[in-house]
């Protein structure tokens, strides 16, 4: 649980730093905005980890595939917990995971630069 708290704290901090508009917001709305951004990144990292797992599995690298599978679980857990913090229902969180997969997986598969950027951010957040 301590690791998850550290990841979430890093995600919130990273999101807050990347949200330039947060400076003009109240503290509560800045935190809510950071939490929404962290939630979105947790979902995106779940997809990136799954894609990386598939790449490693197809390459015959079972050790790395297992690593990315564990990171996908961590990203999923982070997304679920952040969704609950945001007051989302379980079904809404599930729908968001589905929408994120539909929108993020195709460019991750077809655009190496797009995937590399996602990987870099997810690694910085501790979710890859």
Residue pairs with C-beta under 8 A, 6 or more apart in sequence:
4 74
4 77
4 78
4 81
6 126
7 74
7 78
7 125
7 126
7 127
8 38
8 78
8 81
8 82
10 124
10 125
10 126
11 37
11 38
11 41
11 42
11 78
11 82
11 125
11 127
12 31
12 34
12 35
12 38
13 34
14 38
14 41
14 121
14 124
14 125
15 33
15 34
15 35
15 36
15 37
15 38
15 41
16 22
16 30
16 31
16 33
16 34
16 37
18 37
19 30
19 33
19 34
19 37
21 33
22 29
22 30
22 33
22 34
23 30
25 33
32 86
35 82
35 85
35 86
36 86
38 78
38 82
39 79
39 82
39 83
39 86
39 96
40 100
41 121
41 122
41 125
41 127
42 75
42 76
42 78
42 79
42 82
42 127
43 75
43 79
43 96
43 97
43 100
44 100
44 104
44 118
44 121
44 122
45 71
45 75
45 78
45 118
45 121
45 122
45 125
45 127
45 128
46 72
46 75
46 76
46 79
46 97
46 100
46 127
47 100
47 101
47 104
47 105
47 108
48 104
48 108
48 115
48 118
48 119
48 122
48 128
49 68
49 69
49 71
49 72
49 75
49 122
49 127
49 128
50 68
50 72
51 105
51 108
51 109
51 115
52 64
52 68
52 71
52 119
52 128
53 65
53 68
53 69
53 72
54 65
56 62
56 64
56 65
56 67
56 68
57 65
68 128
71 122
71 127
71 128
74 127
75 122
75 127
75 128
76 97
78 127
79 93
79 96
79 97
80 93
83 92
83 93
83 96
84 93
88 96
104 118
107 114
107 115
108 114
108 115
108 118
109 115
119 128
122 128
